[in-house]
C-alpha cells in the first residue's frame, strides 16, 4: 500500500503535520505502508494537479481542500481552506470520516494530534515536543519578538531551514525524523548542522535589509524586497524592528511567484484587529485572521505591488480610525 502525503511546503507546521500523520497512519491504520511526500505552495492558478494523486491513498495536510475523488485524507485549520464555495459544499456533503477541518486550531499538527487521538485511539504523547513547537511557531506564541528572531532553539533553527529550503528531497527526509526524535538531536545531525551557519548569515543579512527597507507609519509596516532573494525571510523581523506597529505588509519575489505577505504583531496591545484572511481573499489569497498572503504569477509584479499598496492604505486607515 502506497500513501502519498501532500503537505504545506516551506512551513514548519506543514512538515510536522506530514510527520505526525505518517506516525499516526503507521500505528493505527497500516503499519507497513510505504510513504511518498510532495510539498505544495500557494501560487496563482490551480494548486492541484489531478495527475499527482498517484497514491493508493492520498492525504493532504495543512493545505487547501481538493474535491478530487482520489483524495482519501484531509486535515486543515486555515480560515481560507476552500478555494471555492463549491469545494466547501463538497466537503460538507461528503461527511467523510477521514477528512477534517477546524480553523479554531492554531496549528494543523495539534489538530491532527487531537483528531487522531479522539477518533482513532492514536497516542500523540511521544511526539509532544514537536506538537508543542508546531503550535508555538504556527500560532506565533513566542514570548517576545527576540525569541522569534534570534534563532536560539532547535525548533526555530529547523523553521529557518524549512522555510528557506530549495531541495525537494530534504523535507520528505525530515518527516521521517520529526515525529520520532528530539528536535535537538535532529538539528545536531551533520546534514542539518552543516547548513545552519550559512543560513544564519542569510538571516542576519535579511534583518539588515528589512531594517533599511521597512517603514512604519500609522501602525503598519511596509517593505518591498523584490530585488533581493528573500523568499522565506523570518516573518517576525518587522515586529522585532518596530515592536509598536500592529500590521506588516511585505512584497517579495521568487522564481514561481510574486508574494504579498500580510501579518499582524503577535505582541500588540491593539484592541481592534482586521481579519487579514478576508482581506487577502479579495485578491485570491487567504490564510488566518491574524496572518495571510497572496500569490501572483512572477510576471504580474505590478498587480502584486498594487495589491500590497492598497492593503497598506486600508490597514493604515483602519489603524487611524480606531486610534482616534
N, C-alpha and C positions, 0 to 999 in steps of 0.2 A: 504494500500500500504506500503510495507516494503522496505526501501532503505538501502543497505549495503555499507558503505563507507570504502574503504581501503586507508590508509594514511601511509606516511613515518614515521615509529616508531622512538622513541628516538630522535626526531627532533622538535624544536620549530616551524619551518615553516610548518612541516608536521601536527602538532596538530592544528595550526592556519588555515591551508588550510582546514582541515576537519571541523573545527568550522564555517568558513566562507561559505563553500559550504552548510552546513546544514542550516544556516540562509538564504542564497540565495534561496535554494530549498523550504523552508517553506514559504517565502514571495512571490516568483514569479512562482513557479511550483505547489506545492501541500501543503496546509497549515497543514493538519492533518496527514501527512505521519509519519510512525514510522521509527526510525533510529537505525541501528546497526553498530558497528565500529570494524575494525580489523587492527592492526598495521602490517606493512611489513618492513623487514630489508633486506639489501643486504647480501646475503650469497652465498656460492658456490653451483652450481647446479640450479635447477628450482626455480624461485622466486614466481611462482603462482601455485596454485592447483585448477584446474577447479571445484573441488567439493566444494570449499569455496565460489563460486559465487552463493550464495543461495538467494539473494535479488530479489524482483520483478524488481528492478533496481539496478545495481551495479555500483559504482563510484570509480575511482582510482584518488587520488590527490597526487601530489608531489612525484610520483614514476614512474617507467618504464612502458612502454606501454605493454598491453596484447591484442593479436588479438582475444581473445575469443569472441564469439558472445553473451555471457552473459554480457559483459561489456557495459554499456549504456553511462556513462560519463567518461571523462578522461581530466585531466589538468596536464601538467608538463612543467618544464623550464630547466631541466638538459640537458647539451650537449649530454650526453650519455643516451638518453631516450629510445633508441631502442636496444633490446638485439641482434637482427639480422637484416641484410638488408631486409629480408622478412617481418619483423614487420614494418619497415619503409615504405616499399612498400604498405603493407596492410593499414596503416594509410592514405597514400596519395590517394589510390584508393577509400577509403570509402567516403572521403569528407563529413564527418559527421558534423552535426550542433550541436553536443553535445560532441565532442572531440577536444581538443585544445592544441597546442604546440607552445611555443616561448622561445627559450633559451636566448633571449635578456633581459628577466626579471631577476632581482636579487633574487626575492622570488616568490614562487608559490602562496602565499597568495595575493600579489599585482597583479599577473597575473589573478587570479580568480576574484578579485575585478574589474579589468579593463574590462575583457571579459564580465562578467555578467552585468555590468552597460551598456556597449555598445550594447550587443546583446539581453539582456532580460529586460532592464529597471530597474535593481536592484539598490538600493541606498546603497552603502557601507559606507556612511559617519558616521552612528552611531558606526561602528566598526573601525574608523580611527586610534585609538591608537594602537590596535592590529596589523592592517595592516602595520603601520609605523614601529613598532618594529620588525615585521617579516622581513621587508626589511632591517632594520639595522643589525639584527642578521645574517640572511642568506647571506646578501651581505657584511658582515664584514665592516660596515660603522661606527664603533666606532671611536670616536675622538682620542683614544690612546690605547695602549695595557693595560694600567691601567684600563681604562673604561671597557674593555672586561673581565678583570680578577678579579677585586676587588668586583664584585657582589653587587653593591650598589643600583641597580634599581630593581623594581618588575619584569621587563621583564628578566633580567639576572638571577635572582633567580629562576624564573619559568623555564628558559632554563636549569639551573643546575639540577633542579628536573626532568624535562622531559628526559634529556639525561642520567640520572643515574637510571631511573625508572625500576623496575622489576615487578610491579603489572599490570597485563593485563587489569584490570578494571579502573586504575587511569586515563589514558589519555582519554578513552571514556567518563568518567565523567567530565573531564576538558573541553572537547569540548562543553559541554552544558553551560559553563560559559564564555569561552574566547571571543566569538563574542557578548556577551551581557552585560558584567560587566567590570568596570575599573580594570586594572591589579593589582593596589594596594589593591583593595577590595578582589580580588581573593587570593592574597598572604596572606592576613590577616585572611583568614578562618582557623579555628583551624586544620582541617585535612591537610592543607598545611603548616601552620606556625609551627606546631609541628615537622615537618620533616626537617625543614631547619637547625637547629643547628648541627645536626649530619652530614648533607651533607656539610655544611660549613667546618666542621673539616676534612672531607674526602678531600674536595677541597684544603684546606691548606696543607694537607699531600701530595697530588699529586704534588703540586708546589715544595715541598722539594724533592720528589722522582725524578722529572724531572730535578731539579737543580743538583742533584747528577749524573743522568744518561746521560743527553743530552750533546752532544759535537758539537760545531760549527766549521766547517772548510770549507774553500773555499765557503763561502756564504750559506752553507747547514747544518742544524741541523739534527742529527740522534740520536735516542734513542730506546732502547729495554726495554719494561716494561712487558714482557710476564710472568714474575714471580710474578707480582702484579695483584690484582683485580682493574684494572684501565680503563676498558671499559667505555667510556663516559667521559673521562677527558676533561677539557676545552682546546680546540684546539688552543687557543691564548697564552697559557702559554709559549710555546717555544719562541715567539717573545717578551714576557714580560721579559724573562730571557736574550735573545740575540736580542736586538732591531735592530741590524745592519745586521742580517742574512736575506737572501732572501727566502730560502725554508726550509721546515722541513719534515722529513720522520720519522714516528713513527711506531713501531711494538708492537701490544698489542694482548691479547688473552682473550677469554671468553668461555663459555660452548658450543657455537654453531659456533665459527669461530676463525681463526687467521686473524687479520686485519692489513693491511698496510695502514696507513693514510698519504697522501701526500698533503702538503699545501704550500701556499706562504704568505709572510708577507704583510698584507694589507697596511702597512705604509712604505713599501720600496720605495726608490727613484731609484731603478734599472730601466734602460730603456728597457732592453731585458728580456722577461719572457717566459719560456717554457709553452706549453699548457699541463697542468697536466692531463686533462681528456684523451687526446690522449695517454699519457704515460701509464696511468692506464688501458686503453682499451687493450693494448697489453698483459696484464696479466689477462684479463677477468673482469676488474673493470671499473670504469668510474667516472663521476662527472661533474665538471665545468672546465673551462680553468685555474682557479686560485686555485682550490681545488678538490681533488679526493680521491678515496680509492679503495682497492682491498680486497675481502674477500676470504679466503681459508678455507677448512674444518679444524676443530680443530686438526685433526691428521696429517695435512700437514704443520706443523710448519717449517720444513726445507725449503720447497718450498717458504713459505711466507718470511722467513728470506733472502733467496737468492734473491727474487724479490726486497725486501727492499734495500739490499746492492747494487744491480745493479742500482736501481733508484738513490740511493745516489751518486754512481760513475758518473752516467750520468749528474745529476744536478750540481755536483761539477766541472765536466769537462766543462759544458756549462758556468758556472759562470766564470771559469778561462779564457775561450775563449773570453768572452765578456768584461772582465776587462782589458785585455791586450791592 
